[in-house]
């Protein structure tokens, strides 16, 4: 009888463990790979702080790689036991400081930003990407999608001028081969600005795809590309 009871307890523990793993490794349909323009970030916050390494280059920076569902929802904070571990990406830090910089105040080294992205979004992709793989995938995607080159080659430059939103979409589509989502912010003067660009990526985190769903633009017909 005692052996039978122990067996039942063990089976229950295994079931609970399996259920826990399933909860932490939620399925998702695609990633949003999001890059932001630093000049617009600083305008929307009405201030920004440069990292301890100095002012970033006038280039798009990674915001995040976010698992999403085709219906518009998304998972978040999927595994409370999976924490950001700097030691796992120590050799990527310099690259991340360049490609994934923080502009939040007070000035910092980016660890808080990267920790947030991993805990909120990365943990929901653990069925596909481990901690290191998650950050490596985002860096590789950034290098595949050089947004600044795509825009400047089309004559769209970060010079405080206004351009049609369709021109931004067309230039990125022409260079990368997929339709982007455009997100705008409003600066203190009320100008609609290019803020973030969304591209969709398959669940492996490696290949761009056409977006099953694009975020709402909330942009004017003409938007500013501010200096940084």
C-alpha positions as CSV (number, residue, x, y, z in Angstrom):
1,X,0.0,0.0,0.0
2,X,2.8,2.3,0.9
3,X,4.6,1.6,-2.4
4,X,1.4,2.3,-4.3
5,X,0.9,5.6,-2.6
6,X,4.6,6.6,-3.3
7,X,4.0,5.7,-7.0
8,X,0.9,7.9,-7.2
9,X,2.8,10.8,-5.6
10,X,5.7,10.4,-8.1
11,X,3.3,10.3,-11.1
12,X,1.6,13.5,-9.9
13,X,4.9,15.2,-9.5
14,X,6.0,14.2,-13.1
15,X,2.6,15.4,-14.5
16,X,3.0,18.8,-12.7
17,X,6.6,19.1,-13.9
18,X,5.5,18.4,-17.5
19,X,2.7,20.9,-17.2
20,X,5.1,23.5,-15.9
21,X,7.5,23.0,-18.8
22,X,4.6,23.4,-21.2
23,X,3.5,26.6,-19.6
24,X,7.0,28.1,-19.7
25,X,7.6,27.0,-23.4
26,X,4.5,28.5,-24.9
27,X,3.9,28.1,-28.6
28,X,3.9,31.2,-30.7
29,X,3.4,31.9,-34.4
30,X,6.0,34.4,-35.4
31,X,8.4,37.1,-34.0
32,X,8.2,40.8,-34.4
33,X,11.7,42.1,-34.8
34,X,11.6,45.7,-33.8
35,X,14.1,48.5,-34.4
36,X,13.8,52.0,-33.2
37,X,15.2,55.3,-34.4
38,X,17.1,57.0,-31.5
39,X,16.3,60.6,-32.6
40,X,12.6,59.9,-32.2
41,X,13.0,58.1,-28.9
42,X,14.8,61.1,-27.5
43,X,12.0,63.4,-28.8
44,X,9.2,61.3,-27.5
45,X,10.7,61.1,-24.0
46,X,11.7,64.8,-24.3
47,X,15.2,63.6,-23.1
48,X,17.4,60.6,-23.3
49,X,20.7,59.5,-21.7
50,X,23.6,58.1,-23.6
51,X,25.2,54.8,-22.4
52,X,28.4,54.9,-20.4
53,X,30.2,54.0,-23.7
54,X,29.1,57.3,-25.2
55,X,26.5,58.5,-27.7
56,X,25.4,55.7,-30.1
57,X,25.8,56.0,-33.8
58,X,23.0,57.7,-35.7
59,X,21.5,54.3,-36.7
60,X,18.5,52.2,-35.9
61,X,18.9,50.2,-32.7
62,X,17.3,46.9,-31.7
63,X,14.3,47.2,-29.4
64,X,13.5,43.6,-29.2
65,X,12.6,40.2,-30.7
66,X,9.0,39.5,-29.6
67,X,7.1,36.3,-29.9
68,X,3.5,36.9,-31.2
69,X,0.3,35.1,-32.1
70,X,-1.5,35.4,-35.4
71,X,-4.6,36.8,-33.7
72,X,-2.6,39.9,-32.4
73,X,-2.0,38.6,-28.9
74,X,1.4,37.7,-27.4
75,X,2.9,35.7,-24.6
76,X,5.0,37.4,-21.9
77,X,7.0,36.6,-18.8
78,X,6.8,32.9,-19.5
79,X,9.5,31.4,-17.3
80,X,10.1,33.2,-14.0
81,X,13.0,30.8,-13.3
82,X,14.9,31.8,-16.4
83,X,17.0,34.9,-15.6
84,X,19.3,37.0,-17.8
85,X,22.8,35.8,-17.3
86,X,25.5,38.2,-18.4
87,X,28.2,35.5,-18.3
88,X,26.5,33.6,-21.1
89,X,26.8,36.5,-23.5
90,X,30.0,38.2,-22.2
91,X,31.6,38.0,-25.6
92,X,28.6,39.7,-27.2
93,X,28.4,42.7,-24.9
94,X,30.4,45.1,-27.1
95,X,28.3,44.1,-30.1
96,X,25.1,44.6,-28.2
97,X,26.3,48.0,-26.9
98,X,26.5,49.0,-30.6
99,X,23.5,47.2,-32.1
100,X,21.1,47.2,-29.1
101,X,22.0,50.3,-27.1
102,X,19.9,51.8,-24.3
103,X,18.9,55.5,-24.2
104,X,17.0,55.3,-20.9
105,X,17.9,57.6,-18.0
106,X,19.9,57.5,-15.9
107,X,22.8,56.5,-18.1
108,X,23.6,52.8,-17.7
109,X,25.3,49.9,-19.4
110,X,22.3,48.3,-21.0
111,X,22.0,45.3,-18.7
112,X,18.6,46.4,-17.3
113,X,17.3,46.8,-20.9
114,X,18.5,43.4,-22.1
115,X,17.3,41.7,-18.9
116,X,13.8,43.2,-19.4
117,X,13.7,42.0,-23.1
118,X,14.8,38.5,-22.1
119,X,12.5,38.1,-19.1
120,X,9.4,39.5,-20.9
121,X,9.9,38.2,-24.4
122,X,12.8,35.9,-24.7
123,X,11.5,33.4,-22.1
124,X,8.5,32.9,-24.3
125,X,10.7,31.6,-27.2
126,X,12.8,29.1,-25.2
127,X,11.2,26.3,-27.1
128,X,13.2,27.6,-30.1
129,X,16.0,29.8,-28.7
130,X,18.1,29.6,-25.6
131,X,19.4,32.8,-23.8
132,X,22.5,33.2,-25.9
133,X,20.7,32.1,-29.1
134,X,18.0,34.7,-28.5
135,X,20.5,37.6,-28.5
136,X,22.6,36.2,-31.3
137,X,19.4,35.9,-33.5
138,X,18.5,39.5,-32.9
139,X,22.0,40.7,-33.8
140,X,22.0,38.6,-37.0
141,X,18.6,40.0,-38.0
142,X,19.8,43.5,-37.5
143,X,22.7,42.9,-39.9
144,X,20.3,41.4,-42.4
145,X,18.0,44.4,-42.3
146,X,20.0,47.5,-42.6
147,X,17.2,50.0,-42.4
148,X,19.3,53.1,-42.5
149,X,20.9,52.0,-45.8
150,X,17.5,51.1,-47.2
151,X,16.1,54.5,-46.5
152,X,19.1,56.6,-47.4
153,X,19.6,54.7,-50.7
154,X,16.0,55.8,-51.5
155,X,16.7,59.4,-50.7
156,X,15.1,59.3,-47.3
157,X,17.5,60.8,-44.8
158,X,17.4,61.6,-41.0
159,X,17.5,65.4,-41.6
160,X,14.3,66.6,-39.9
161,X,12.5,66.6,-43.2
162,X,9.0,65.0,-43.8
163,X,8.4,62.1,-46.1
164,X,5.3,60.2,-47.1
165,X,4.8,57.1,-45.0
166,X,4.4,55.0,-48.1
167,X,7.9,56.0,-49.2
168,X,9.3,54.6,-45.9
169,X,7.4,51.3,-46.5
170,X,8.3,51.1,-50.1
171,X,12.0,51.7,-49.5
172,X,12.3,49.0,-46.8
173,X,10.2,46.6,-48.8
174,X,12.4,47.1,-51.9
175,X,15.6,46.6,-49.9
176,X,14.6,43.7,-47.6
177,X,11.8,42.1,-49.6
178,X,9.1,42.3,-47.0
179,X,6.5,44.8,-46.0
180,X,7.3,46.5,-42.7
181,X,5.1,47.8,-40.0
182,X,5.7,51.5,-39.1
183,X,5.1,53.0,-35.7
184,X,5.2,56.7,-35.1
185,X,5.6,59.0,-32.1
186,X,4.7,62.6,-31.6
187,X,7.4,65.1,-30.6
188,X,6.8,68.1,-28.3
189,X,5.9,70.2,-31.3
190,X,3.2,67.8,-32.4
191,X,5.1,66.3,-35.3
192,X,4.5,62.7,-36.3
193,X,7.8,61.0,-36.5
194,X,9.2,57.7,-37.6
195,X,9.7,55.8,-34.3
196,X,9.9,52.1,-34.8
197,X,10.0,49.6,-37.7
198,X,8.5,46.1,-37.3
199,X,9.6,43.2,-39.5
200,X,8.2,39.7,-39.0
201,X,10.4,36.6,-38.5
202,X,9.7,32.9,-38.5
203,X,9.7,30.9,-35.3
204,X,13.3,29.8,-35.8
205,X,14.3,33.5,-35.4
206,X,16.4,33.4,-38.6
207,X,14.3,34.3,-41.6
208,X,12.1,37.3,-42.4
209,X,8.5,36.5,-43.5
210,X,5.5,38.6,-44.6
211,X,3.7,39.7,-41.4
212,X,0.5,37.8,-40.6
213,X,-0.5,41.0,-38.8
214,X,1.0,44.5,-38.8
215,X,0.8,46.8,-35.8
216,X,-1.3,49.9,-36.2
217,X,0.7,52.8,-37.6
218,X,-0.9,55.7,-35.8
219,X,1.0,57.9,-38.2
220,X,0.2,60.9,-40.3
221,X,0.4,60.7,-44.1
222,X,3.7,62.5,-43.9
223,X,6.1,61.8,-41.1
224,X,9.4,63.3,-39.9
225,X,12.7,61.6,-39.9
226,X,14.5,63.5,-37.2
227,X,18.2,64.0,-36.7
228,X,20.1,62.3,-34.0
